[in-house]
Structure formats: structure tokens, C-alpha cells
Amino acid sequence: MSKLAAVEYLSLDGIFESPGWSGPYFDSEVSDFQYENLFASDALVLGRVTYEGFSAAWPSMTEDERGFGERMNSLPKHVASTTLASAAWNASLLEGDVGNAIAALKRVPGNDLLLNGSGILFNYLSRKGLIDEYRFMIYPVIVGIGRPLFTHGGARRGLTLMKSRLTPSGVAILTYVPDSEGRRVGGPTG
């Protein structure tokens, strides 16, 4: 069985959209963390917006000493979209119900499935309980405007911190798993 790991850039105020603000803090430890995520994965899971951004940028980024661009380009991509008719860049569209499609992908033995960005898909899969690990890179910046990663409308869920590290530039890298006891935090009945 594979697990679905969501890897997300977040500002201190919870913004994930257009993370150009992360650049000044992207140090070697953040780079190593991203490298480890990519090379421990068998495929990417992307929403349409992230897929379109990645597929426009990554194919031209193939020459780096560690092979990150080559790995990014060669991995299979599974794209959730209701508007795309087809996908290129070693990608296929998820068919039918996205939750069922992801659950089927997770049943295939192998390494992680890696979800990057893709806020709408992230929230949908989180509400469905299909994200096995949340890997957040929390940057020491308050953006003040933009789309937050978490949207309203889902049940609250307890998480257990599995790993944490602080990079020299102040990025907190936090890895959580859904609470093993299934506790729900807050909500109408407390």
C-alpha cells in the first residue's frame, strides 16, 4: 500500500498561494527536504492549476547536479480536473470520483504519492481522510493577502506531530499524521 503525502508551503498566516515569498528563506535544508520528498515518491498527484503551472515550468528545468528536474519530469502525474480534456508531461487525468481514484492508487504497492500545492484537491482529500501525512514548510513571513490552504466546510481533525525541524533561515518543517485515535477537535459538540 502506498501513502499519500501532502507537501505544502505555508506562510505564518496560512497562505499557500503563489509562494514567491518563500524564495528568501529557501535554504539548503529546505532544498534537501524537497529532494527527499520527490525521490521517495512514485508519482505526483496534482490539481489542475498546479499541474498547469508545473507543466509550463518544469520541462525546461532538466539540468541540475542532483537530478531533481529530471526526476520531476519523469515521474507519473495523476491530475484531478473537471475541465481538462487531456494531459501531457507524463500525466493522466483521474477518472470518475477523485476520492475513489486516489484510494485505488493508494492500494497499489510502492512508495509515496506526493501531493503538491493544489488547494482545492488538498482540502477535498483531507476531508475524505485520504491524506496519510501532512508535510508543512512554514515560512517566517506574514503575507497578509492570498488564498489560505485550509478552507471552511470540513470536519476538524486532530493531527499528531511526527517530526519537526527548523532550518537556518527559520523555516519550520513539520510532519503530521492524522490522529491515530481518530479524535476530532472542536466542532459543534465539542
Secondary structure, DSSP 8 states (H G I E B T S, - for coil): ---EEEEEEEETTSB-SSGGGGGGG--HHHHHHHHHHHHTEEEEEEEHHHHHHHHHHGGG----TT-HHHHHHHS-EEEE-SS-S---SSEEE--S-HHHHHHHHHTSSSSEEEEES-HHHHHHHHHTT---EEEEEEES----SS-BSS-SSS----EEEEEEEE-TTS-EEEEEEE-TT----SSTT-
